[in-house]
Amino acid sequence: MPRPLDLGRLPGELAEAAPETAADRISRWQRKLLDLSLRNRLLNFRDTRQTLPFLCPDVPALEDRLAAGQKFRALALKDENPVGPRDLPPGEEAALLAEVAADAFAKGQIAVPLTGAETQARLLELYRRARSDLAEGGTNTLFLSAGFLRWKRSEDDAKSYRAPLLLIPVKISRRSAQSDFVIEHHEDDIRFNATLLEFLKRDFDLAIPELEGELPRDGSGHDLPMIFEILRRRVRDVAGFEVVEELALSTFSFAKFLMWKDLVDRTDSLRESALVRHLVDGPETAFLAPDAPGLPEPREVDRRLPPETLFAPLPADSSQLAAVLAAQEGHDFVLIGPPGTGKSQTIANIISQCLGLGKTVLFVAEKAAALDVVQRRLAASGLGDAVLELHSAKADRKTVLGQLGRSWDRAAAASETRWVQVTGDLGVRRGPRPPPALPRPRGAAACHRPAPCRSRGTGRAPQAPRG
């Protein structure tokens, strides 16, 4: 029998040493936020179903025409079949394809070295992915990669990798399901691949300060030839490095990189926050204000929260109400629970409680689905008019003004009569019960003292017990 494979250590057996100093904690956060491995598409760009390669004869001219508002369509070269049955040398075939791509570019088309069915399938995949990212995160993730850096880990390495250089924000749309997709410029700014710049600094000790700030511009947009020339001058002495003016369409995310950049550039200003300073200097202890008595315990909720001051419309147990009370008192805490244990329900109760106390709540989440769940719970509880959607594709001026108008009208028509009645009834139910009556001796006269009122807010006068 062959020898068993050496699987090494299992993931559960690998433990990372806990950082002991503030500098170690910050370095650990930076490593986790910035992915400089080959899994990152910004460093190792590969042709997949979520990418679309183009044959563009003039990449700088394409950027200028996109910035001017021109729209482009994709042209599948394999369906056009300009080579035909001819057996041409590779050089002549490439020249013929370049000539067809140049003719297509003059007509407002970008050549794609794929079939029409494959081109439309990839465009549809990118269209759905970009729409999903915009709905979930509120930012555009669809970019044209203009120019690539071919690089190797070492001079002897046989495999090379590609990293995008300039990222041109675009959007794709179509009039109907049977129409062709149209590529046009997005309103966001063009950016250079900052992840690549950090990678070159760390692994190759190569800094390019000319590309870290404002990029060179020309009369119609950004000066792409100047940008490519700056990079060529910087990498010409590095073995295995080459700048190629290729073009591809794909989705890229920069959320973690922006967090990493804030952590690097603004460490001192972030430490001005008491919470951040505590997480950096002493995360082993609870974060409490100097005069705070501590986080409320579930057993203290009924004593510290009278019914008329609890504005939680959704069912909650004592531990969830303790979180509501902690938020009301201004504590900083983390609410942890497995899926399905009522975290979004508790968040809705926290928001309702803070609104009832006249506070303003900013609720943010990494994905829009979490926002939608809480918004639906608040709307089902009659608090939909108190919610203002600020950051989404639907938050235009007309919608925001309409939400403000409904909230204003609802606030003017509010009444607390019913609330006083319900909370008073609940207070009576929670109140201490009267002690049980002692057995009356035989032959003793009946006591006609009025009994305590147990009418639960009905307004009837208490009656004496019958003799």
Number of C-alpha atoms within 10 A of each C-alpha: 3 4 5 6 6 6 6 7 8 7 7 6 8 8 7 6 6 9 12 10 12 16 12 13 17 16 15 13 14 19 12 11 17 19 18 20 11 11 10 14 18 23 25 19 20 13 10 10 14 17 19 22 20 21 22 23 22 14 18 18 16 18 21 18 18 21 18 13 11 14 15 21 18 22 23 21 22 15 12 12 12 14 15 9 7 8 9 12 8 9 8 12 15 13 11 15 18 16 14 18 24 18 15 20 22 10 11 15 20 25 24 21 18 17 16 17 11 15 21 17 14 19 25 17 14 23 20 13 17 22 19 15 18 18 17 18 19 17 18 21 21 25 23 26 28 24 23 22 25 18 22 18 15 14 12 9 10 9 11 14 17 21 22 26 27 21 22 21 22 20 20 22 14 12 9 8 8 7 9 15 20 16 22 20 22 18 11 11 10 18 17 21 19 18 20 18 18 18 18 16 13 12 10 12 9 15 15 14 8 12 17 14 9 9 15 14 12 11 7 13 17 17 17 22 13 14 19 19 11 14 17 16 10 12 18 12 9 14 13 20 20 17 21 16 20 19 21 21 23 26 20 17 15 15 12 14 16 14 14 19 15 14 18 13 10 11 14 11 11 14 15 10 10 12 14 15 16 17 17 16 14 14 14 8 8 13 18 16 12 7 6 11 8 13 18 19 14 15 12 13 20 14 8 12 13 14 18 14 12 21 18 20 18 14 11 15 10 14 15 21 25 22 24 26 24 19 19 17 13 12 17 14 13 7 10 8 9 7 8 8 10 15 16 17 20 23 20 24 26 24 25 24 21 21 16 14 13 9 11 11 12 8 12 10 10 11 14 18 13 14 16 11 13 20 20 14 19 23 14 12 14 11 19 16 17 20 17 17 16 13 13 14 14 13 13 12 9 9 14 14 13 12 16 15 12 13 17 13 11 14 11 8 7 8 10 7 8 9 12 13 15 14 17 17 17 16 16 16 12 12 9 8 10 9 6 6 6 6 6 10 8 6 6 7 9 11 12 11 9 11 12 11 13 14 12 15 15 9 8 10 10 12 12 12 11 7 7
